[in-house]
């Protein structure tokens, strides 16, 4: 039987060293690169479609970034990026695309209905539900405040 001191020493030897600073820096860099790519896409859309309104530019940019996320996930590149970037690759919209496509690809062998369609939102589903519930809550608060 180990005493408390021996157990703490064993834990210190066994647990991998924390690399929080390195992880934070990589998340910041990769997230920033993804945002720069999104800005470049936005600027290119503005150049191609002269006079397009900002809302349309934002919508098309989001669609293009989702497409990039899906393609990179399909080729297995996004998972490698995510292994080093952590939250820097999860937070942007490309990470959301990855969270939908990865389970769909993984469960493809189970068929369209029981595989792809039923497992597609396993990761992203709770995020969508949380967003909808939060937006309803904020909408109710906004409505109540606007009454006064």
Secondary structure, DSSP 8 states (H G I E B T S, - for coil): ---HHHHHHHHHHHS----HHHHHHHHHHHHHHHHHHHHHHHHHHHHHSTT--HHHHHHHHHHHHHHHHHHHHHTTHHHHHHHHHTHHHHSSHHHHHHHHHHHHHHTGGG-IIIIIIHHTTTTHHHHHHHHHHHHHHHHHHHHHHHT-
